[in-house]
Amino acid sequence: MEHVAQNYDRDECPSFEIAAYIDGELDPVRESELELHLASCPECAEEMNLQKQFLCSLNSSLKNDTEIELPVNFTKTIVANAEGSVSGLRRPRERFNAIFICSTLLLFGLFALGAGAGGFLDTMLGVAEKSVAVVSFVGRIAYSVLIGVNVLLRAFSSQTQIPSFVSVIAVALSCVLFIVVSRRFLRFPRT
């Protein structure tokens, strides 16, 4: 099978293949076709020489230079800037679009369920009611405990004439102590 090299017009120069040729990514047939074109086209030959010079300059600058000195807190600064600027990347309409898509998918799911959608909605409402009840119960317990601690601290501070800021610090410490003790108690293995 004899392969005839393609002849390119000046407008159809394969300049996009020069980088692949330099990197050795072309197949042998395509490589020989490009070499024939480079021999007859001075513009493409010049482009190839420029790309080779660029790669040689880049290699020599990377090999000869010592490591670049970075500031002491360079990583922390980059991370802080990246985390701080992420919030501005989203457009305001994206939330609306997300809510619209989710509600559309929910309605489509309910439509697909047909008559069984009523049972699904009842189940979801039951789960939501129970979750709200548990959160409310935990909130009321925490509120009651904090009120009790506050009453005890007021009674104690009125007996000993402790300044009010010390009482506030004591309340804060007792809250932290309550949280730590409750976590330890919840992690205690039960038999």
C-alpha atoms as one frame of an Amber mdcrd trajectory, in Angstrom:
protein
   0.000   0.000   0.000   1.659   3.125  -1.185   0.999   6.297   0.757   1.118
   9.614  -1.029   2.156  12.625   1.063  -0.458  15.315   1.343   0.210  18.616
  -0.302  -0.927  21.551   1.748  -1.929  24.954   0.494  -0.414  27.937   2.262
  -3.810  28.530   3.929  -3.985  24.943   5.188  -0.610  24.712   6.956  -0.674
  22.071   9.715   0.758  24.462  12.317  -1.366  22.840  15.035   0.604  19.602
  14.531   4.038  21.171  15.048   3.869  20.866  18.838   2.816  17.213  18.522
   5.731  16.658  16.122   8.228  18.190  18.568   6.834  16.073  21.418   7.003
  12.913  19.276   3.252  12.312  19.446   2.599  11.856  15.709   2.448   8.455
  14.063   5.301   7.702  11.609   3.215   8.298   8.482   1.897  11.645   9.714
   5.392  12.580  10.893   6.903  11.992   7.446   4.097  13.994   5.804   4.778
  16.906   8.136   8.531  16.718   7.492   7.884  16.948   3.734   5.671  19.974
   4.345   8.269  21.613   6.618  10.883  21.243   3.859   8.700  23.198   1.435
   7.031  25.741   3.777   9.300  28.390   5.364   6.516  29.725   7.639   5.929
  26.332   9.268   9.689  25.694   9.499  10.084  29.059  11.269   7.195  28.206
  13.616   8.837  24.874  14.476  12.172  26.587  15.170  10.467  29.158  17.427
   8.718  26.426  19.404  11.981  24.484  19.777  13.782  27.644  20.966  11.025
  28.299  23.488  11.262  24.765  24.868  15.073  24.989  25.084  14.862  28.346
  26.887  12.267  27.001  29.280  14.330  23.879  30.039  17.521  25.845  30.607
  15.813  28.394  32.858  14.248  25.655  34.959  17.516  23.692  35.246  19.851
  26.617  35.948  17.756  28.591  38.410  17.914  27.788  42.069  14.701  27.298
  43.922  12.465  30.315  44.147  12.384  31.864  47.616   8.834  31.871  48.953
   7.632  33.949  51.899   7.408  32.184  55.244   3.599  32.177  55.375   3.049
  31.669  51.624   0.868  28.555  51.948  -1.316  30.063  54.671  -1.810  33.221
  52.620  -2.783  31.272  49.489  -5.203  29.054  51.420  -6.774  32.045  53.173
  -7.203  33.906  49.885  -8.653  30.841  48.174 -11.125  30.161  50.973 -12.056
  33.814  51.246 -12.731  34.340  47.564 -14.817  31.214  46.914 -18.058  32.817
  48.084 -17.955  35.401  45.311 -17.710  32.788  42.579 -21.364  31.872  42.677
 -23.929  33.970  40.908 -27.071  35.009  42.823 -29.353  33.145  40.405 -27.610
  29.818  41.060 -29.491  29.295  44.332 -32.789  30.003  42.615 -31.879  27.580
  39.823 -30.904  24.885  42.335 -34.164  25.299  44.279 -36.146  25.246  41.042
 -34.429  22.073  39.834 -34.878  20.316  43.190 -38.557  21.249  43.419 -39.114
  20.135  39.816 -37.465  16.792  40.552 -39.618  16.409  43.690 -42.795  17.123
  41.740 -41.730  14.731  38.988 -41.029  12.063  41.624 -44.443  12.602  43.199
 -46.079  12.426  39.777 -44.199   9.197  39.052 -45.351   7.716  42.353 -48.961
   8.433  41.447 -51.394   7.242  44.098 -48.546   6.201  46.386 -47.412   9.839
  46.705 -49.856  10.456  49.566 -48.203   7.783  51.674 -44.771   9.153  50.839
 -45.798  12.675  51.851 -47.345  11.380  55.095 -44.132   9.525  55.902 -41.979
  12.590  55.186 -44.243  14.824  57.294 -44.093  12.302  60.135 -40.295  12.264
  60.011 -40.209  16.070  59.952 -42.598  16.346  62.926 -40.569  13.857  64.971
 -37.320  15.639  64.115 -38.767  18.983  65.183 -40.038  17.415  68.419 -36.602
  15.959  69.265 -34.808  19.234  68.503 -37.378  21.160  70.555 -36.995  18.753
  73.476 -33.197  19.019  73.448 -33.430  22.816  73.194 -35.795  23.012  76.175
 -33.529  20.783  78.260 -30.509  22.928  77.431 -32.475  26.093  78.219 -33.694
  24.671  81.535 -30.185  23.615  82.529 -28.811  27.053  81.700 -31.592  28.762
  83.676 -30.872  26.490  86.658 -27.159  27.228  86.497 -27.920  30.935  86.252
 -30.174  30.812  89.325 -27.538  28.905  91.293 -24.816  31.333  90.282 -26.953
  34.338  91.200 -27.680  32.860  94.604 -24.024  32.043  95.107 -22.790  35.456
  93.926 -25.284  37.327  96.136 -23.950  35.438  99.172 -20.276  36.014  98.409
 -20.436  39.427  96.658 -18.719  38.211  93.460 -18.569  40.781  90.596 -20.941
  40.190  87.680 -18.217  39.489  85.087 -16.972  36.602  87.235 -20.515  35.222
  87.224 -20.607  35.415  83.439 -17.287  33.577  83.220 -18.558  30.979  85.664
 -21.716  30.466  83.579 -19.627  30.037  80.440 -17.316  27.540  82.158 -20.253
  25.606  83.545 -21.782  25.390  80.056 -18.530  24.061  78.664 -18.269  21.617
  81.568 -21.857  20.488  80.960 -21.135  19.853  77.265 -17.912  17.949  78.001
 -19.536  15.801  80.691 -22.566  15.057  78.528 -20.328  13.999  75.636 -18.355
  11.708  77.915 -21.584  10.266  79.301 -22.998   9.643  75.819 -19.815   7.861
  74.738 -19.793   5.619  77.821 -20.307   2.006  76.679 -23.619   0.535  77.750
 -24.059  -3.177  78.365
